[in-house]
Amino acid sequence: MIPYANPILDSDFPDPDVTRFGDSFVLVASSFNRTPGLPILTSDNLVDWSYASHALAAVPPAVGHFDLPRRGGGVWAPSIRTHEGRLVVVYPDPDHGIFVTTAPAPQGPWTEPHLLIPGQGLIDPCPLWDDDGRAYLVFGWARSRAGFKNRLSVVEVDPGLTTPIGPLRTVIDGDAIEGMITVEGPKFYRRDGWYWIFAPAGGVATGHQVVFRSRSVWGPYEHRIVLEQGDSPVNGPHQGGWVTAPDGSDWFVHFQDRGPYGRVVHLQPMGWGADGWPWMGDEGTPVLTWPRGAETRPASAGEPDRADDFTGPLNPAWHWQATPGADWARCAGGVLSLELVPHPTTELRTFPGMLGQSLPGYPCEVEVEVDLDADAPDGSRAGLAVFGHAYAFVGLERRAGATYAIRVSSAELGAETVEEAVACAGPLRVRLVTDAAARVTLGAQGAGAALPEATFQATEAHWIGSDLCLFAQRPIGTPAARASFTGWRLTRI
């Protein structure tokens, strides 16, 4: 058998869950403020993945609420299940409640999300259809909204997941279990007469995977730690999902928090011991390689294809930081045309018009050519940014009717620094190179101008990793114009 290598998705796919759909596998991840939301990926072997769709074209519910970047809000950890021939995704918005969307296939179409349970602080939901046809939902709590955490609750819902039909009960109180800190991210299963809740505890970057079981859906539950870092380099390891392959083998998909790279996805072998409890990894430690089958490549691709020649619809790897306007992006003939979106300041953290891809977890080189319309107003900017809690970018700026190549960095909100500005007729070829420590070198070359290279340390964002973003902005009250981007190239090095 040919081994695969972890991580199987070497970029930011937070809080993954997985289900089998026929003989293939379907994965969903949280998206937070990124739009479109809820990326849906498919695989024939659990190792090599590609985009199928997004379950959310935009993030509901309140019209206008996500017109600005709601960092740390939006779509938190979802679950995905196959039920009665359809895919079912249940996801939380911690500020509004728990929602449900379904589709006949991974490619969609996905139904308009339905609000199953309204409220603040309800997170990480997962449904279970019992052997008698009844349905239940397990979920956790966010202290930032509910005022408490470290608890898992269960409520009976109708089998169509349209409404609760009974009171919710807390079935696991982490505060009452010695050493149980921040239990969250539950996944609900039924096997051999037991109710099983798989859930991480101990924190995103430092925790471990716990399994709870009970003969009753309402408890009491006993528990066991089944996966922890040990002597491996895989910190966490955090929440994920169990899936059984057509050949009967069991597997566990989970994430590892890698800071600026976000939450990358790992695949662990899994099985069931003679005592009835599951095992994961290599005696409870995450594996870096493992035999999977001759149908996989010797080393994983690491992520779906990011390429884009700008000749048609954008690659689904792209996402916005907020709900986009209808004409913000046009893509045809090898040119990506971005509207210069008006904004009251040059601050990018509050700017919705950031079109990005997650920062790859491996060293890479990125190049793209940027130009501003001849009639772009003073104060207009367009460029390529590496964007997290801190950010830096290279691009073009219009000043007093002239165009300049600029390099800018910002360590914190409102602390933007223009590090370099050189007169440039445009267009500008910008270049960005990352290394294994998420240090990013930025430089550019344009008509009669060059920006010397400078290094910037990429950082994580709010619950997500850094993004590589294209953007175009102008001051409020100035005439509309556009920027163009051509020759996008991202190469692994």
PyMOL commands that set and color helices and strands:
alter all, ss='L'
color gray80, all
select helices_A, chain A and resi 65-67+143-146+174-176+259-261
alter helices_A, ss='H'
color red, helices_A
select strands_A, chain A and resi 3-5+17-21+24-28+37-43+50-56+79-83+86-93+97-103+114-118+122-129+135-141+151-157+169-173+187-191+194-201+208-214+222-227+240-244+250-257+263-272+278-280+289-291+319-320+329-332+335-339+341-343+354-358+364-372+381-387+391-399+402-410+416-423+428-434+439-446+449-457+467-475+482-492
alter strands_A, ss='S'
color yellow, strands_A
deselect
rebuild
show_as cartoon
